[in-house]
Amino acid sequence: MADVFGKERSALHRLAAQSTSRPYYRPLSPRGAEVGIDGRTVVMAGCNDYLGLSADPRVTEAAARALRRYGVSCSGSRVLNGTLALHEELEGRLAAFVGGEAALVTTTGFQANLALAALLDERDAVFADMSNHASLVDAVRLGGAAHHRYRHRDLGHLGRLLAASESASESASDPGRGRGRLIVTDGMFSMEGDLCPLPGIVELARRHGARLVVDGAHDIGLLGAGGRGVTEHFGLTGEVDLVTGTLSKCFGSVGGMLIGPASVVEHLRHSARSVLFSAAMPPPSAAAALASLDIIESEPERRRRVFGHARRLLAGLRSLGWDTGDSTTPVVPVYVGDSRLCLRVWQELLDAGVFTNAVVAPAVARNRALIRVTPQAIHTDDHITRVLDAFARVRRGLGRLLPAPGGPGRTEAVVA
Ligand SMILES: Cc1ncc(COP(=O)(O)O)c(C=O)c1O
């Protein structure tokens, strides 16, 4: 008889079990520009706290005050007993910052994206970039809508899919009701570090009468002169129907957000299962996010600094012969291609004193394994030099095992 506990190991599980490198679930301490691992201190070049706020004394002090005042947890969902004035203050501040009528904060960014399922049903069609975050993929599955995936950042493909769905516009299960159409994309892609072609997407959404949701998990706090995200970067604030995001990256905390028209936010507040049936964002996390927002608004130099590091890393890695794809941001992917080789590169970088992220399937397509390097505003120029020196050393050591720029690491992603 089949046993649900007898499932085959996932590809990631097999890879981790077979490899002598151990890049996953490694205890690290403390957090910051440098990190302890196995009793050594190495440069932390694999953390999404781009602005370096998670250990900023102003942020930790705000969290500590909230901890003393409200305790560790709300022990209940927002709807029944888990809403604090802190959550409402954060929602007001985030709506004003990102540029929307209203905001809903959730316990994680993953849950904010899952909440989108409440906008969908099987009569609708979603058009999604193939590199979208897993939480957006799961939201569409949960919502039961038809899922059309367009090639990464390919406006032509998106346009063709939208046009094709128009000719089949009537919902099969409910004749007479047109299909609701929704385009969903990451703003700044979490693995590739490139940006969605937002102006073209906005134009296609308008032309085809589709709603548009942008996940600003990586770009809110980082992109745009004021740090308001990819919409500000492209001068399109207010042109996106709904923006989602996380507080676990630029805000150095934990939590998620949805920002858009008040009527839609109210609908999500009362229907999204990931909101209704999960405990509220803990008070210290909400207070930390508010303190971080003050810093994001008042210290633009942090953004300049992290982008300076990113430019130096991208240029330095390319001149060493590494393939960094199309990234123009502080998510610096270094394409290795093969998953096993990627784990080996990760281990050698660690041996050379640098902690990075080994990213393999299912986070990327099987032939697109990469080392993700993420600088932070709290890194010094010397930290960046040490990262580049480590990559130079690994390249010398592994030599021809590695793909040349334009080699296997650059082949088009095939997303299952
Ligand atoms: C693009 C994107 N969306 C959503 C999330 C989920 O955010 P959280 O970590 O707050 O659950 C992430 C986090 O990895 C992400 O990269």
The ligand as an SDF file (V2000), in Angstrom:
LIG
                    3D

 16 16  0  0  0  0  0  0  0  0999 V2000
    9.9570   37.8670   -4.6970 C   0  0  0  0  0  0  0  0  0  0  0  0
    9.5910   37.3790   -3.3370 C   0  0  0  0  0  0  0  0  0  0  0  0
    8.3090   37.4240   -2.9520 N   0  0  0  0  0  0  0  0  0  0  0  0
    7.9230   36.9870   -1.7360 C   0  0  0  0  0  0  0  0  0  0  0  0
    8.8290   36.4800   -0.8430 C   0  0  0  0  0  0  0  0  0  0  0  0
    8.3540   35.9630    0.4970 C   0  0  0  0  0  0  0  0  0  0  0  0
    8.7010   36.8200    1.5030 O   0  0  0  0  0  0  0  0  0  0  0  0
    8.8240   36.3500    3.0380 P   0  0  0  0  0  0  0  0  0  0  0  0
   10.2060   35.8710    3.2240 O   0  0  0  0  0  0  0  0  0  0  0  0
    8.4920   37.5580    3.8150 O   0  0  0  0  0  0  0  0  0  0  0  0
    7.8300   35.2450    3.2390 O   0  0  0  0  0  0  0  0  0  0  0  0
   10.1810   36.4370   -1.1790 C   0  0  0  0  0  0  0  0  0  0  0  0
   11.1670   35.9050   -0.2060 C   0  0  0  0  0  0  0  0  0  0  0  0
   12.0380   35.1640   -0.4980 O   0  0  0  0  0  0  0  0  0  0  0  0
   10.5710   36.8810   -2.4640 C   0  0  0  0  0  0  0  0  0  0  0  0
   11.8550   36.8170   -2.8450 O   0  0  0  0  0  0  0  0  0  0  0  0
  1  2  1  0
  2  3  1  0
  2 15  2  0
  3  4  2  0
  4  5  1  0
  5  6  1  0
  5 12  2  0
  6  7  1  0
  7  8  1  0
  8  9  2  0
  8 10  1  0
  8 11  1  0
 12 13  1  0
 12 15  1  0
 13 14  2  0
 15 16  1  0
M  END
$$$$
